Structures are given as structure tokens and as C-alpha cells.
């Protein structure tokens, strides 16, 4: 359908769809250079999102570069220094993390990033549904939304694991739920508890609450979708659950969780964050990956906008950089996921890490990026 120029609200250098970690990070970086940026978010902030809410060690350096580290600290982010893994049959493994990680809810963190995007000069709109994106890097794009039509030279997709804008993927049997709880203490550890068909993570966030997030095969759903009976087969996890009370409004679930690696461009839309590929939740590096993906993509996008890179060069360089940065940790993470959802294999793996801690330390390091700044 032809677009009447009078229907176009404004022209931009970049439209970013999705204002989570990747989308806001991209908006901050681009706006800092004077680029005309429009950031669109379907939800109304603040909002709860499905997430482990564990920020791996390397995010502190990213937050420093984005100018939000002080805000994150002021928000009460919890310090996390240890990993604790258990299986349903009593195997366990403790190991220190390679630095200090953080626990902070997406309810707080996304709002901090969204506000920072506004401060840096990006035009930010929440409560906006993107209906379609047409065009390409050669001729530009038209983005049709619930608030009108916008044009831009580039579009970045940061709309996450599942979206009507995503390319079609094979059906996935995995489901996930998260919620915040009171009544339990996990100290300074990120806990991962395996059960038949899945695993559950617990970590402290702000205000003394604990975020619980689990992923498992859909077969375990037996009436109780938030805490199905299968979770109670792990005795350590069952003990935690016996004293926990859910915080109203914090429950969020998602079905058909795709663990597939996706193309870095979909019809010339640059994919960042989980939209490009998601590490397995038990690795605890998803949010750090989302932030890092923008640090790979944005310099190339800016070079394209400046005429220093052609469209094919932009696409090629980003794909190469992304694969170089993330391919190994995604492969290792997939192997861990496949092992952890099978009780006998999880027992063997956790017991091996307990007897040979160097193996556990290698896995922790292999599934995350390099830390350049830590919090003491």
C-alpha cells in the first residue's frame, strides 16, 4: 500500500524496536553521537518481564560506559559472588564467580535505562505497538505503528525472544515463568536447582526480595503453571519454596521458548539482544550478552550512517563480530542446558564439577564475557 507523505510523523536516522536492555543501550550509544533516534516500546514502564534478573560480572563495565552504574547501585542492586548448583538426587557444587555479579529486577533496570535514553537525547515512546516494517538499508524504512508511521535510514530489532515481527521458528516445547518472592534468603549466591525436565534459578534482587525463574519442558505443567509439582522433586528447591511468598503482580510466563540462534539481519533489520540469539538461562549471561551485542552493532551502524560502510559490509561485519564473540558460549550453554534437564546427566555433571572444581570454573568462564570492572 502506498504511503501518503502527510501520514509520516517524522524521519529518523534509526528506529529501535524494543526498549529492553539491548534497545535502550543502543539508543543511548547512538543518541550520544547526535544521531536522530526513535526508541519504541510496546509495554508501559515500569513493567515486569520474564528474566533471571542476574547480571553477570561484565555488566558493571557496560553500565559504567552507559552512565547508569551509580543509578543501579542506588536502586539497591544485590551483590552476587558465588554459584550454587544442586540436582534432585542430592548432588551439589559451590564455586566463586570470577568477580562480583549483580541482582536487579527488570522492573527497576529497564526504567533506569529508558530514562537514561531520554537524557541522552533519544526520542522514547512506550505503549507503542509496531505493526509492520518495510524497506531496506539501501532505500530506507517505513515503520507503521499504533501512533503513526515513521521513516528511518536504519531499523534495529530488540524485541526479544518472541514477537510478531520475528522470523518464524520451529515450535519449541519449553516454557518459563518468573516471579519475585519474600520469605527466603539466598545470601550472595546465584542458585541453580535441577529437576526432572528443567531447572530453576534463584538470586537476590533489590529490597531483600528473591527472583525465581524456571524453564522446563511443557510436559511438567500439571495445573499449577507458576510452580508445577516437578519443582518440588529437588529437595533443596522444595525447602526454599516451603517458606516463600510471591510478590503480587510479579508473575510473568512465556511459552515456546526458542533456544535457536537467529540471523543477524531479518529483511535488513539489524537484530540485537535476544532477538539475535539467546544463551541458555542457566548460564546467567543473557543480559550481559544483550548489552554486549549493542557494543558490536552500534559502531558499525554509525559507520553505515556516515557512509563509511556499505550495507553489505555492515551486515557482514556484524555477523562476523557477533559469531566471534558469542559462538563458543552459546555452544557450551546449549550442552549445559541439554544435560541439566536430564536428572541422571545433571547428577553426573554436577558431581564431576564438585570433584574437579577446575572444570566447573572453566564452564563458568566459557559461558560469559570478560569482566573489566568489578564492584567490591
Secondary structure, DSSP 8 states (H G I E B T S, - for coil): ----GGGEEEEEEEEEE--SHHHHHHHHHHHTTT--EEEEESS-SS---S---EE-TTHHHHHHHHT-HHHHHHTT-EEEEEEEEE-TTS-EEEEEEEEEEEE--HHHHHHHHHHHHHHTT-EEEES--EEEEEEETTTEEEEEETTEEEEEEEEEE---S--TTS-------EEEEEEEEES---TTEEEEEEETTEEEEEEE-GGG-EEEEEEEEGGG-SS-SSS-GGGGGSHHHHHHHTT-EE-TT--EEESS-------SEETTEEE-GGGT----GGGS-HHHHHHHHHHHHHHHHHHHHTTSS-HHHHHHHHHHHHHHHHHHHHHHHHHHHHHHTSHHHHHHHHHHHHH-HHHHHHHHHHTS--------
